[in-house]
Amino acid sequence: MDLLLAMAPQGEGGSGSFVSTIIMFGAIFLIFYFMIIRPQQKRSKEREKLLSNIQKGDKVITSGGIHGTIAGLEEKTALLDLGDKIKIKVERTAITSVVASKEVQL
């Protein structure tokens, strides 16, 4: 019986543990923000910039792995020239990267 009384929580220092719990939750939130949320927002802004800056003549790669040259642009779609008079229309969001711009040809 004495063992159970010794293991029972004491009624002292309750506010100290509450403050430390709040500080721990704040630290966890900051870690999540700087490790997950902020980098994702940065990648999203870079992707929006990439999609808004594509121009006719840019060589691009789509999410399906198709390589082509931009032959025309509309608000939500792009016309890709694949060569040999083959053109396909894809969503702008399907474009994952710009390989070469028409201005920056080496």
C-alpha positions in Angstrom: 0.0 0.0 0.0 2.9 2.4 0.8 4.2 1.7 -2.7 1.0 3.0 -4.3 1.0 6.1 -2.2 4.7 6.8 -3.2 3.9 6.4 -6.9 0.8 8.7 -6.8 1.4 12.1 -8.5 2.0 15.0 -6.3 -0.1 18.2 -6.6 2.8 20.6 -7.0 4.3 22.3 -10.0 1.4 21.8 -12.4 1.9 25.2 -14.2 5.6 24.5 -14.8 4.8 21.3 -16.8 2.1 23.2 -18.8 4.6 25.9 -19.8 7.2 23.3 -20.9 4.5 21.5 -22.9 3.6 24.7 -24.7 7.3 25.4 -25.4 7.7 21.9 -26.8 4.7 22.2 -29.1 6.0 25.6 -30.3 9.5 24.0 -31.0 7.9 21.2 -32.9 5.8 23.6 -35.0 8.9 25.7 -35.8 10.8 22.5 -36.9 7.9 21.5 -39.1 7.7 25.0 -40.6 11.3 25.3 -41.5 11.8 21.6 -42.6 8.5 21.0 -44.5 6.2 23.9 -45.1 8.6 26.7 -46.1 10.6 24.6 -48.7 7.3 23.4 -50.2 6.1 27.0 -50.6 9.4 27.9 -52.2 9.2 25.0 -54.7 5.6 26.0 -55.5 6.6 29.6 -56.3 9.5 28.4 -58.5 7.1 26.1 -60.4 4.6 28.9 -60.9 7.4 31.1 -62.2 8.6 28.4 -64.6 5.1 27.9 -66.0 4.4 31.6 -66.5 7.8 32.2 -68.2 7.7 29.5 -70.9 7.7 30.9 -74.4 7.3 29.7 -77.9 10.5 28.0 -79.0 11.5 26.7 -75.5 12.5 23.0 -75.3 10.6 21.3 -72.4 10.0 18.0 -70.8 6.6 16.9 -69.6 5.7 14.8 -66.6 5.2 11.8 -68.9 8.8 12.1 -70.2 7.9 13.7 -73.6 10.6 16.0 -75.0 9.4 18.7 -77.3 9.5 22.3 -78.4 6.8 24.8 -77.5 5.0 25.6 -80.8 2.1 27.6 -79.3 0.7 28.7 -76.0 -2.8 29.2 -74.6 -4.0 30.1 -71.1 -4.0 26.5 -69.8 -2.5 24.4 -72.6 0.7 24.3 -74.6 1.2 22.9 -78.1 4.4 20.8 -78.3 6.2 20.1 -81.5 7.8 16.7 -81.3 9.4 16.7 -84.8 8.4 15.2 -88.1 5.2 17.4 -88.2 3.9 15.8 -85.0 2.3 18.2 -82.6 0.4 17.5 -79.4 -1.5 19.6 -77.0 -0.7 19.2 -73.3 -1.7 21.0 -70.1 0.8 23.6 -68.9 0.9 21.9 -65.5 2.3 18.8 -67.2 5.5 20.6 -68.1 8.1 19.8 -65.5 11.2 21.5 -66.7 12.6 23.8 -69.4 15.6 22.2 -71.0 16.7 25.2 -73.1 15.2 28.6 -73.9 15.3 30.0 -77.4 17.5 32.9 -76.1 19.9 30.7 -74.3 21.1 28.3 -77.0 24.7 27.2 -76.7 
